[in-house]
């Protein structure tokens, strides 16, 4: 079954929450949701569009975005979430290894 974009976004958020991420912010339209693992300073963004300059300014902590623009199956969303989590973890490792003096 194909999920609409809003349903796919909600499914992605639910999958991320099941992996320990918590929603920390969302825009008023509900099409950009920011999630962080507990105790982490960085966020993973789930949205139906790429980040705007305003979003980059307001959420510099977002180090990975998961963008869903088209209808998807639940399995397709799960694959996208898995890839976004891998990308998030890689970006987090890079930030943790860079010293503040660099």
Secondary structure as the mmCIF struct_conf table of DSSP 4:
data_model
#
loop_
_struct_conf.conf_type_id
_struct_conf.id
_struct_conf.beg_label_comp_id
_struct_conf.beg_label_asym_id
_struct_conf.beg_label_seq_id
_struct_conf.end_label_comp_id
_struct_conf.end_label_asym_id
_struct_conf.end_label_seq_id
STRN STRN1 UNK A 2 UNK A 3
HELX_LH_PP_P HELX_LH_PP_P1 UNK A 4 UNK A 4
HELX_RH_AL_P HELX_RH_AL_P1 UNK A 5 UNK A 18
TURN_TY1_P TURN_TY1_P1 UNK A 19 UNK A 20
STRN STRN2 UNK A 21 UNK A 26
TURN_TY1_P TURN_TY1_P2 UNK A 28 UNK A 29
BEND BEND1 UNK A 30 UNK A 31
STRN STRN3 UNK A 32 UNK A 37
TURN_TY1_P TURN_TY1_P3 UNK A 38 UNK A 39
BEND BEND2 UNK A 41 UNK A 41
STRN STRN4 UNK A 43 UNK A 47
BEND BEND3 UNK A 48 UNK A 49
HELX_LH_PP_P HELX_LH_PP_P2 UNK A 50 UNK A 52
HELX_RH_AL_P HELX_RH_AL_P2 UNK A 53 UNK A 58
TURN_TY1_P TURN_TY1_P4 UNK A 59 UNK A 61
STRN STRN5 UNK A 62 UNK A 67
BEND BEND4 UNK A 70 UNK A 70
STRN STRN6 UNK A 72 UNK A 73
HELX_RH_AL_P HELX_RH_AL_P3 UNK A 74 UNK A 97
BEND BEND5 UNK A 98 UNK A 98
TURN_TY1_P TURN_TY1_P5 UNK A 100 UNK A 101
#
